[in-house]
């Protein structure tokens, strides 16, 4: 009740506003026949209980997927799990609510006072990350509907060159940084806008969305999980968290015999080979190189901050207020009246130009204060990526790369070692 | 040799545990920061009819076809006019229910005689596609009792409402699900 009070006051104020400004061109009739005004039916939204059922389903399917991937080691089970998630989170819940998009709700709530995050969105953000920290990316394996639809359509995996993979793997970092920047400046939800499969889940969307989704699925037949690998911004977080996972899926159920049968099993290039050949390089030399690369990290961070700070005014064009203000400015400069609907709406609203330009200024300021952090994040991730390329670790077994592995279980059948559970 | 290996092993373990703690921190901090800013009941999208400029983008920009945004009638504001700016096309030859005279492209408005000289207009929600032509007509020539509202049982409550993103007057915003509607006559 206390929480709703401001809104009640707001509505009362609206009513007051109405009393003053209502266009009472025609007075309300007084019916002689005793006709009563009909009442409107206000269909209520989905009960909030359902959102918590979604959370329960999320937790349940994460537990089942973890069990299937780590304990039962059943690829078939994981596929059925994908089918379930695709059916429930995808087609039944129509792709909304999803953990991928919840990143934006969290950043919007963190950096803005007006918005309080729905509890379910916060849970959808944290729970998969917690599981990732404990058991690796099991969320990707069988719970995420976006991952599921790609997992099921990836029939003919083709390996792509390593440098292409490494290059494209940096795209999600940029995507994440921009998505957080845009959400926290209240500009737009980039991830939701370019969600590729939501149109397929709803069987109804703008055609551009459907084409994008269909193209990704077609590409995904050969280059498996293209969205997860080269776009998914939430995957970046899962990737980072999963690297520190306590337990993780293993290729072999027992001791690895280095038979090399699994070497080409992974379509995501996420299997780290064991080094049977010792590196001839001297340890001191590689240590020096490591230090050198390490010193480069702050350089990259500063460069990133500098770059994005200077890009901030152009990036702020995603904000509708900034776009409107710029349109008005060009209108003033050229003297040609704009035919945009936003401009017409602005002129009707009675807002003054000074107010609009001040608003634009404040949005750009927010971009300028947020963008350097995005740049630092990008610089540091780039630097760490470079370092990890140069590090050589000694391994006596084949094991999954904890960051890249989706725990999909494709490698299970390649391992000749079988253990009766 | 053995101790050497152990040293590396423990160092690696240390890095792993330290990393785990560092990475886990945001998972504690973010919910802690947001604990006061969480809303248990959730939000829905709704149009503020006083900001709406009847641009017609509700019809085309919703992810659903037909749009979840539809016309509603605030009966207590209506003048019950015979010559209704929301029902009749501009320049209609006669004031009648003939299809050629109707403004609504889908014929979603029914006109019913109440008493001389009053007529009641009701909207068939299933036929309305949210083009807002009648809302514009009513606002321009009448009391403005017809107004757009997002139908909460149809709306899929996208995280980023695609009408809100393109709404020229920023009339669509998140409101608490407990309120759900912002009708003109409440």
Interface residues (C-beta under 8 A of the other chain):
Chain A: X3 X4 X7 X11 X14 X15 X17 X18 X22 X23 X24 X25 X26 X27 X28 X29 X31 X32 X33 X35 X37 X38 X39 X40 X42 X43 X44 X45 X46 X48 X51 X94 X96 X97 X98 X101 X102 X104 X105 X106 X109 X110 X115 X116 X117 X118 X119 X120 X121 X122 X125 X126 X129 X130 X133 X188 X189 X192 X193 X198 X199 X202 X204 X205 X206 X240 X241 X243 X244 X246 X320 X340 X341 X342 X343 X344 X345 X346 X348 X349
Chain B: X16 X19 X20 X23 X24 X27 X30 X31 X33 X34 X37 X38 X39 X40 X41 X42 X43 X44 X50 X51 X53 X55 X57 X63 X64 X65 X72 X73 X74 X75 X76 X77 X78 X79 X80 X81 X114 X115 X118 X120 X122 X139 X141 X142 X143 X144 X151 X152 X153 X154 X155 X156 X157 X158 X159 X160 X162 X165 X168 X169 X170 X174 X175 X176 X177 X178 X179 X180 X181 X182 X183 X184 X186
